């Protein structure tokens, strides 16, 4: 069975199940194999009640000593029972399970598994799973994969399908040569995939994950290095010189550039006038002033008689950029003749835009990825400004070169990656860092709290909305899963949380949700309505990281904050604090473990993204295999640039050595690797040109 085989070729996967998998973006058996477990459930030996650690899953072997209370709260039935062993006692709380009064016999011994929490002086285990000693013994010392699910799809069903694929899959011959495998201590691809899904033990899981993470980093870095080679061969076919236009614009701005901005602007000017084509990354914290530098570069381009393009990740943001630049044109008399080009425009509007671009009438084109589609023909495109979500690879450059253009590339990144990692990851770009914030920015006020703080947070949110402000609420999941991991705190999801907020907040407050699996037109509509203040509270996944600029939003509340990396939480926090009003960020942790709270306290104490990123790098160790979600700026499924920094360095060294010895992958021992990279990354690099 090839990886391109449709999932419907699997036994037991019909049309209904196919639609459920489609919700998870799984269409082929290759997609299913690459949908790695989000974590693993382990069944450790039972411990005495007194030895159970707080806030961690535990199994206790105890006797039921009696019913403490039974009550109803609306439609919820609550049953409290007492269990004890020789070391102490524990309150067991069950919801909507009244039959347990008869099932669990007083004096009977059972194994109860769940998370132990403290309420006053009493230990509590809510909704524990119940096992007989015989049944539990069968589960001990196993690592059971837990997959991301959608309603209607069970974890057991996914396991069954994955086992079926592994028995039928054509793995082919190993593509790394033996030298690479031995030097980096890598197991085979087949062993890695079989083990990542069904590990025999923790040590073998570490080895499997290491191989897959290495693969992710190796492919990415190899393509980046080839991109650098391609770019270094490009001469500057659009040489420029500074004109009075940029000088006058700077004089008319209501604020001076910071010293950091001035330094980066000098670097950009030098690039645009140098013999080589510019390929530069501006790395700066949220709010550090990257956009004004992009406008200056585009203005210098227009003043030299060329066209510039500004690419945004969403239509709403593209429209906001367009409106901002039109305001500069009106107030400062800039020579821009901008045109907007986004997918939702009518055929007539697009045709008109195409005409203005082809004739050169438009000297600034603002839009989404529509800017590099076939129908767009440029008169003299000299500069493309994009962001890290739209990284320009070899293919895109060649596509533009085929139209007679070899434009300068300026990439803007708000991801504050430590410089040691940035040099590895962005090896194809010259890096400029803006490490200074404008003086007029009000720092965001932060707090790290437990779930008990929610009622207070809701009152605060209502108060801010009452002042005319807006609010973001972030959840880690789109919708509730069919099954939850035993003993782990349930993750908040966007769909259910939206309903919860509608009930908790005053009826006049408009609440809506947003997530990445919505249709693009629906996402755009929601973001437009939020930007237009028609929506007061937006409940979202991390899709809003690169969404919209709403200066009126003053509150960011992140649920299950412990499940995100510090750098990503800082990115999310950057959605607020963009206007003149004081802004606030509330990090809600469902775990009150000391280590978790100490990690989140770093965000409480600092708004410096580069400091936070460096702390994230120190704190995230090899033990953080799962559970902490990283930002989406790199297309790694499980690789994490922080906790896997050592593997990243190894992959980088391997790529560099391989390119020194066999840059075109022509040697027989690298033939299969060449084929593998061609198949997996054909949309990023064309190996026919290597």
Order of alpha helices (4+ residues) and beta strands (2+ residues): alpha-alpha-beta-beta-beta-beta-alpha-beta-beta-beta-alpha-beta-alpha-alpha-alpha-alpha-alpha-alpha-beta-alpha-beta-alpha-beta-alpha-beta-beta-alpha-beta-alpha-beta-beta-alpha-beta-alpha-beta-alpha-beta-beta-alpha-beta-alpha-alpha-alpha-alpha
